[in-house]
Amino acid sequence: MTETVRHVESMLDDSPVVDVTPTFHAWQTLLAELKAKIDARFALTLDPSTRELATFGNPPESPGGSLQAYTGPEVDWMVHSWLGNPTASFANLHLTVWLGPQIRVPHLGIALLVWPEGWFFVDSVPRTQLLADGDYYDRYYAPLEKDWLRIRQEYDKLAWFTSPTGFIRGSLSPTAYCYSMPTTDDYLELVRELTHAHVDRWLQWVDEADEVPEDEQAALAATDLEIRRNIAERDPANALGVRYFGAETTDRLVRALWGGDREIPRPGA
């Protein structure tokens, strides 16, 4: 097991400029499969604030992307997006689901990257302080420990990604997958299997969840929003957005990630 301790932009700058469109399309197909499972479970509506972001830039001739955010009775904010320049080595794709405050199931976080090596992030964002809530840890994280350790031990070409930014390191749960990897068929298949299994498990968590008492929901919703905003605004990879699209467009994209311009009210508001 090796380790990567670098910012994404420096990894990209030190890599050869190559066309990574095949891996980008593989990642797009994977996220579409996962999103279809989520769409089948929840009633979701595209928030009008992101309608104009369905396509931005000028892909594939130059950098571009797409960002669409959805909300619904059970989902506070779901983001399905990509950004980059696949013909010149880089693409960053996201599928994240932030649940409403009616249940306390962890939020779903998936990010895929090609730079031109592969990178993937899969996590369950906790809704409570894990060290103070052992029952929550035992329910949602302890059952994942065995497979998490197995993957770490069996796949010797995975390189654990350690962000140089402490805040980002602190945002990972104990069972997060956050690895650089080769873009060979076997490792792409590993990511496909891990993400599908994670979404299936997460949807089962949602179906089996206990309801949060009504008088606790406002506080939970407020905390969720602060976490989502902090992660979006403090992400060092935002520097790549500025490089490709300028500060103004990047600020708008970051606001879309956390719902800063949303038009549909939050669930329970």
KEDREN-26182 format. One record per residue (C-alpha): residue number from 1; x negated, z, y negated. Coordinates in Angstrom, 2 decimals. Each point is the difference from the previous one (the first is absolute). Example, Ala and Ser with C-alpha at 12.3 -4.5 7.8 and 13.67 -1.06 7.14 Angstrom:
! KEDREN-26182
SITE   k      c1      c3      c2
SITE   1  -12.30    7.80    4.50
SITE   2   -1.37   -0.66   -3.44
This chain:
! KEDREN-26182
SITE   k      c1      c3      c2
SITE   1    0.00    0.00    0.00
SITE   2   -1.42   -1.09   -3.34
SITE   3    1.18    0.75   -3.52
SITE   4    0.57   -1.97   -3.19
SITE   5   -0.38    1.88   -3.30
SITE   6    0.54   -2.64   -2.68
SITE   7    2.58   -1.22   -2.48
SITE   8    1.91   -3.08    1.12
SITE   9   -1.20   -2.08   -2.94
SITE  10   -3.66    0.63    0.86
SITE  11    0.61   -0.98    3.63
SITE  12    1.63   -3.21   -1.19
SITE  13   -2.79   -0.78   -2.47
SITE  14   -2.65    0.38    2.69
SITE  15    1.80   -2.21    2.51
SITE  16   -0.20   -3.78    0.44
SITE  17    2.72   -2.07   -1.64
SITE  18    2.03   -1.46    2.85
SITE  19    3.57   -1.11    0.64
SITE  20    1.80    2.90    1.72
SITE  21    3.41   -1.68    0.02
SITE  22    0.44    0.23    3.82
SITE  23   -0.40    3.80   -0.02
SITE  24    2.17    0.24   -3.12
SITE  25    2.78   -1.92    1.75
SITE  26   -0.35    2.23    3.08
SITE  27    0.39    3.09   -2.21
SITE  28    3.01   -1.57   -1.76
SITE  29    1.67   -0.70    3.34
SITE  30   -0.65    3.54    1.17
SITE  31    1.50    1.59   -3.12
SITE  32    3.01   -2.31    0.24
SITE  33    0.60    1.22    3.57
SITE  34   -0.23    3.63   -1.08
SITE  35    2.21   -0.53   -3.04
SITE  36    2.65   -1.64    2.21
SITE  37    0.21    3.22    2.03
SITE  38    0.40    2.06   -3.16
SITE  39    2.57   -2.41   -1.47
SITE  40    2.06    0.32    3.18
SITE  41    0.18    3.80   -0.40
SITE  42    0.60    0.47   -3.73
SITE  43    2.33   -1.45   -2.63
SITE  44   -2.46   -1.30   -2.62
SITE  45    0.38   -1.78   -3.33
SITE  46   -2.73   -1.76   -1.94
SITE  47   -0.57    1.85   -3.26
SITE  48    0.41   -2.50   -2.87
SITE  49   -3.13    1.33   -1.72
SITE  50   -2.12   -1.75    2.64
SITE  51    1.90   -3.29    0.21
SITE  52   -2.48   -1.78   -2.29
SITE  53   -2.89    1.30    2.12
SITE  54    1.12   -1.87    3.12
SITE  55   -2.78   -2.47   -0.84
SITE  56   -2.73    0.48   -2.57
SITE  57   -3.29   -1.73   -0.70
SITE  58   -0.61   -3.45    1.45
SITE  59   -0.60    0.23    3.74
SITE  60   -1.59   -1.59    1.98
SITE  61   -2.02   -1.79   -2.67
SITE  62   -0.94    3.28   -1.72
SITE  63    0.80    3.73    0.26
SITE  64    3.62    0.94    0.41
SITE  65    2.41    2.19    1.86
SITE  66    3.50    1.32    0.54
SITE  67    1.57    3.42   -0.50
SITE  68    3.56    0.85    0.89
SITE  69    1.42    3.52   -0.06
SITE  70    3.24    1.14    1.61
SITE  71    2.16    3.08   -0.11
SITE  72    3.12    1.28    1.74
SITE  73    2.05    3.08    0.89
SITE  74   -2.72    1.32    2.33
SITE  75   -3.10   -1.65   -1.48
SITE  76   -1.38    0.94   -3.38
SITE  77   -2.50   -2.87   -0.30
SITE  78   -1.30   -2.58    2.48
SITE  79   -2.80   -2.35   -1.03
SITE  80   -0.87   -3.25    1.80
SITE  81   -2.89   -1.69   -1.75
SITE  82   -3.23   -1.95    0.09
SITE  83   -2.66   -0.74   -2.60
SITE  84   -3.25   -1.93    0.07
SITE  85   -1.69   -3.33    0.46
SITE  86   -0.03   -0.82    3.74
SITE  87   -1.89   -3.27   -0.46
SITE  88   -2.83    2.02   -1.57
SITE  89   -0.41    2.95    2.37
SITE  90    2.63    2.56   -1.04
SITE  91    3.60    1.08    0.59
SITE  92    1.64    3.42   -0.18
SITE  93    3.45    0.50    1.60
SITE  94    2.34    3.01   -0.07
SITE  95    3.15    1.24    1.68
SITE  96    0.93    3.50   -1.12
SITE  97    3.29    1.87    0.31
SITE  98    0.73    3.12   -2.03
SITE  99    3.08    1.71    1.34
SITE 100    2.71    1.67   -2.00
SITE 101    0.24    3.81   -0.20
SITE 102    2.81    0.32    2.54
SITE 103   -2.58    0.44    2.79
SITE 104   -3.58    1.25    0.07
SITE 105   -1.49   -2.59    2.38
SITE 106   -3.46   -1.17   -1.13
SITE 107   -0.12   -3.18   -2.06
SITE 108   -1.36   -3.17    1.63
SITE 109   -3.25   -1.51   -1.25
SITE 110   -1.57   -3.25    1.25
SITE 111   -2.68   -2.04   -1.75
SITE 112   -2.00   -2.96    1.34
SITE 113   -3.05   -1.59   -1.56
SITE 114   -2.35   -2.90    0.58
SITE 115   -3.19   -0.19   -2.08
SITE 116   -1.04   -2.06    2.22
SITE 117   -0.35    2.73    2.65
SITE 118    3.23    1.71    0.98
SITE 119    1.27    3.41   -1.11
SITE 120    3.16    1.91    0.80
SITE 121    1.73    3.21   -1.04
SITE 122    2.92    1.58    1.85
SITE 123    1.27    3.45   -0.89
SITE 124    2.91    2.42   -0.22
SITE 125    0.05    1.49   -3.50
SITE 126    1.04    3.66    0.34
SITE 127    2.87    1.47   -2.00
SITE 128   -1.25    3.58    0.22
SITE 129   -3.23    1.99   -0.04
SITE 130   -1.21   -0.40    3.57
SITE 131   -2.18    3.10    0.02
SITE 132    3.01    2.10   -1.00
SITE 133    2.54   -1.72    2.26
SITE 134   -1.26    0.05    3.56
SITE 135    3.35   -1.07    1.42
SITE 136   -0.08   -3.20   -2.08
SITE 137   -3.53   -0.74    1.18
SITE 138    0.97    0.64    3.62
SITE 139    3.00   -2.33   -0.29
SITE 140   -1.56   -3.00   -1.71
SITE 141   -3.78    0.17    0.35
SITE 142   -1.07    1.99    3.06
SITE 143    1.53   -2.55    2.45
SITE 144   -2.18   -2.73   -1.55
SITE 145   -3.34    1.79    0.38
SITE 146   -0.79   -1.21    3.53
SITE 147    0.40   -3.70   -0.81
SITE 148   -1.77    0.41   -3.35
SITE 149   -3.06    1.39    1.77
SITE 150    0.19   -2.62    2.75
SITE 151   -0.05   -2.89   -2.47
SITE 152   -2.92    1.56   -1.85
SITE 153   -1.98    0.33    3.22
SITE 154    0.87   -3.25    1.81
SITE 155   -0.33   -2.63   -2.74
SITE 156   -3.65    0.03   -0.94
SITE 157    0.30   -2.75   -2.62
SITE 158    2.33    2.03   -2.18
SITE 159   -1.69    1.47   -3.07
SITE 160    1.73    2.99   -1.58
SITE 161    0.68   -0.72   -3.67
SITE 162   -0.86    2.93   -2.27
SITE 163    1.09   -0.63   -3.57
SITE 164   -2.58    1.07   -2.60
SITE 165    2.99    1.32   -1.98
SITE 166    0.83    3.55    1.02
SITE 167    3.67   -0.25   -1.00
SITE 168    0.51   -2.92    2.39
SITE 169   -1.80    1.85    2.80
SITE 170    2.33    2.94   -0.61
SITE 171    3.07   -2.21    0.35
SITE 172   -0.61   -0.71    3.70
SITE 173    1.75    1.99    2.68
SITE 174   -1.98    1.34    2.99
SITE 175    1.28   -2.86    2.20
SITE 176   -0.52   -2.90   -2.43
SITE 177   -1.64   -3.20    1.19
SITE 178   -2.34   -1.32   -2.69
SITE 179   -2.58   -2.39    1.42
SITE 180   -2.02   -3.10   -0.70
SITE 181   -0.06   -2.37    2.97
SITE 182   -0.94   -3.49    1.18
SITE 183    2.75   -2.59   -0.23
SITE 184   -0.30   -1.01    3.64
SITE 185    3.12   -0.46    2.12
SITE 186   -0.44    3.29    1.86
SITE 187   -0.22    2.07   -3.18
SITE 188    2.87   -1.84   -1.67
SITE 189    2.05    0.73    3.11
SITE 190   -0.98    3.67   -0.20
SITE 191    1.35    0.20   -3.54
SITE 192    3.18   -1.80    1.02
SITE 193    0.59    2.48    2.82
SITE 194   -0.77    3.06   -2.14
SITE 195    2.24   -1.03   -2.87
SITE 196    2.95   -0.97    2.18
SITE 197   -0.25    3.26    1.93
SITE 198   -0.22    1.96   -3.24
SITE 199    3.06   -1.66   -1.55
SITE 200    2.02    0.46    3.20
SITE 201   -0.94    3.68    0.12
SITE 202    0.72    0.47   -3.70
SITE 203    3.46   -1.56    0.31
SITE 204    0.73    2.39    2.86
SITE 205   -1.08    2.91   -2.21
SITE 206    2.47   -1.19   -2.62
SITE 207    2.85   -0.18    2.51
SITE 208   -0.74    3.48    1.36
SITE 209   -0.67    1.74   -3.32
SITE 210    1.78    3.08   -1.27
SITE 211    1.59   -0.23   -3.44
SITE 212   -1.64    1.72   -2.94
SITE 213    2.31    2.55   -1.68
SITE 214    1.51   -1.51   -3.14
SITE 215   -1.46    2.66   -2.29
SITE 216   -3.55   -0.92    1.17
SITE 217    0.27   -3.77   -0.39
SITE 218   -0.73   -0.30   -3.72
SITE 219   -3.31    1.85    0.33
SITE 220   -0.99   -2.12    3.01
SITE 221    0.85   -3.22   -1.86
SITE 222   -2.07    1.10   -3.00
SITE 223   -3.03    0.77    2.17
SITE 224    0.34   -3.31    1.85
SITE 225   -0.04   -1.91   -3.28
SITE 226   -3.08    1.80   -1.29
SITE 227   -1.90   -0.69    3.22
SITE 228    0.99   -3.67   -0.01
SITE 229   -0.94   -0.45   -3.65
SITE 230   -3.34    1.76    0.34
SITE 231   -1.02   -2.04    3.04
SITE 232    0.97   -3.26   -1.72
SITE 233   -1.67    0.77   -3.32
SITE 234   -3.18    1.56    1.40
SITE 235   -0.77   -2.70    2.58
SITE 236   -3.52   -1.32   -0.75
SITE 237    1.04   -3.41    1.38
SITE 238    2.08   -0.50   -3.16
SITE 239   -3.26   -1.27   -1.50
SITE 240    0.40   -3.15    2.09
SITE 241    3.42   -0.58   -1.54
SITE 242   -1.55    0.18   -3.46
SITE 243   -2.71   -2.43    1.09
SITE 244    2.52   -2.53    1.28
SITE 245    2.96    0.39   -2.37
SITE 246   -1.05    2.10   -2.98
SITE 247    0.96    3.52   -1.05
SITE 248    3.54   -0.74   -1.17
SITE 249    1.16   -1.63    3.24
SITE 250   -1.82    2.59    2.10
SITE 251    1.74    2.81   -1.87
SITE 252    3.33   -1.62    0.77
SITE 253   -0.89   -0.38    3.68
SITE 254   -1.09    3.65    0.23
SITE 255    3.27    1.12   -1.61
SITE 256    1.86   -2.08    2.55
SITE 257   -1.83    1.79    2.82
SITE 258    1.43    3.35   -1.06
SITE 259    3.24   -1.15   -1.62
SITE 260   -0.87    0.54   -3.64
SITE 261    2.27   -2.84   -1.16
SITE 262    2.72    0.35    2.62
SITE 263    3.56   -0.87   -0.96
SITE 264    1.95    1.33    3.01
SITE 265    0.33    3.81   -0.11
SITE 266   -1.89    2.06    2.55
SITE 267    1.95    1.24    3.04
SITE 268    1.91    3.15   -0.85
SITE 269   -0.53   -0.37   -3.76
